[in-house]
Amino acid sequence: MTQLAANISFEKQEALFQHFRQFIKLSDSLKYALEKRMNVKTFKKGELVLNADTVCTKSYFIHHGMLRTYFLKDGKEISEYFCAENEWVNSPKSFMQRQTDIYYIDAIENTEVFYLHINDLGYLFDNFPEMERYARLSMGSIFGHLMERITSMRFTTAKEKYTHFCATYRDIYHRIPLGMIASYLGITQETLSRIRAEK
């Protein structure tokens, strides 16, 4: 039994492979390589996935649940972006440059992830050209979230920022705690509650 199959059920393994098939043709050799290198882990709600003092060496694919990327400013948590099912999460600069960065990652909900170590990901890129296509089409979600973050800063009023947030995270915003949304928007939770009451 492969490493991946030993950790998860056949149904979950097939769900992962089906995700890959949405973007690339999944050959038997690539399937076997993924089975050998992909691992699974569960994080409890509130558990720290990545500490900013640690180099990010793993990229996480969310099977179920939600993770948040944030940083600390004056001792307060500032939410940077949120990722849920079928998205990859890591600390981009830390992951690519193999050095620490400002970002923490934690679990907003009980979350089950598949993950790849950066060395295993490098092996897959070197030996399976189709993985580069997959990366462009799927793993770019991290950078998409960062670009949306930059876009959100251009809105001037708190209401405009919240409207943009709801559009960006339309499928999951109702699952995100209000305090985390407020820190993302750069407003107080009281202001956010007032804006929500106006809708």
N, C-alpha and C positions, 0 to 999 in steps of 0.2 A: 504494500500500500504506500502511495506517495506521501510526502510530508503534508501537502495540502489536504489530501483526502483523509489523512489520519486525524486532522484537526477539526474538520467540518463535515456536515452531512453531504450526501451526493447532490441533494437538491440545491444547497447553497453553492456548491462548486459549479454546478451547471448554470446557476444564475449568473455567476461571475463570468463564465465562458460566454454566455449569451450576450452579456454587456460588450465584451470584446468583439463579438461577431457583428455588432451594430456598426462597427467602424472598419474592421479589417477581416480578411479571410483567415480563420484560425486553423492553421495547419496542425497536423498531429504532432510534429516536432516542436512547434511553439507551445502547443497545449501541454506537452510533457515538460518543457522548460519552465513554464509558469507553475505547474504542479510542484516541481522541485523547489522553486524559489519563493513562491508566495506563501505567506504565513497569515494566521488569523489571530485577533486579539479582541477582548472585550474591555471597555472602559465604563466604569460606573459614573452616573451623573455627578458632575462636580470634580471628577478626577482629572489631574493634570496629565496631559498627553506629552507635552514638550515643555521643558523649562528653558527660559532664555539663556541660562548659563551653560546650556548643553548644545553641542553641535547637532543639528538635525541630520540624521543619517537614514531616516526612513520616510517613505511617502505612503500615506494612508488612503485607502479607497473605502469609502463608507458604504457598508452593506445595509446597515440599519442604524438610525439615530442622527445626531447632529454634533458637529464640533465647531468651536469658535476660536478664531485667531485674535489675539489682543496684545497690547503692550501697556506698560505702566508709565504714568506721568504724574509726578508729585504724589506717588503712592496710590493713585487711583487707576483702576482698570479702564482702558479705552478700547472698546471693541473695534476691530479693524474689518473683519468680514466673517461670514457664517457659511458653512458647507453642510449639506445633508446628503441623502441617499444618492449613490451613483456619481459622486464627485471625489476627486483627489485632493488631499490636503497635505501641505508641508510648510516649512518656513523657507521660501524660495531662495533668498540670498544665502542663508546658512546651508541649505541642502546642496546648492550648486557650487559654492565657494568653500565649503567645509570649514566654516568658521562660525562663531556665535553671532547672533543678531538680537534684536530687541524683542522678538515675538515669542509669546507663549501660545500654546494650544491647549484647550480644555474641552471636556465633554459637557454639553448642555443637557443631554439626555443620556440614558444608558445606551451605549453605542457599540456596535460590532463592526470591526474593520478588517479588511485584508491589508497587508502591507508588504512593500518591497524595500529591501536595503539598497542603498545607492549603488553598491558594487554589483548587486544582482541586476539592477536596472541597466547599468552600464553593459553588462554581459548581454542582456536581451537586445539592446540597441546595436551592439557590435555584431551580433549573430543573426538577427532577424530584422531586415530592412523595413518590414511592414510595421514594426514597433514605432518607428519614427513618424509614420503616418498616424498611427494611433495616438501618439503623444500630441501631435498638432491638433487633432480633432477632439480629443477627450481631456487630456491632462492640462490643457490650456485654461481650464476653468479657474485655476488659482489666479492667473494673471487677469482674467476677465473680472474677477471680484475686485482686484486691486484697481483696475481701470474704473470700475463703477464707483469705487471709494473716492477716487479723484474727481469724478464727475459730480458726486453728491456735494462736494465742498463748494461747487460753483453756485449752488442755490443759496439765495440770500435769507429767506425766511425759514423759520422752523417748520412751518406747515408745508412749504415746498420740499424741504428735505425729507419730511416724513412721507409725503406722497411719492417721491422718487424711491424711497426705501421700500415702500409697500409694493411698488411696481417691480423693483429689482428682485425682491424676495417674495413675490406674490404667492408662491406655493408653500412657504414655510414661515412667514413672518408671525403668524398666529401662534407658532410654537416657541418663539423666542421671548425670554423674560423682558418685561418693560424696562428694567434698569439697564440691561445690556443694549437695548435699542436706543435708549436715551444717551448712553455713552457714545454710541456710534454716531448719533446725530449731533453730539456736542451740546445737548440741552439738558435741563433738569427733568427728572421724572414727573414732577408736578406739571411742567409745561407740556410734556408729552401727553399726560392724562387729559389735559385741557383740550389739546388738539384732537385727540381721539373722541372726546365727548362731542366735539363740533361736527364730526362726520355723520 
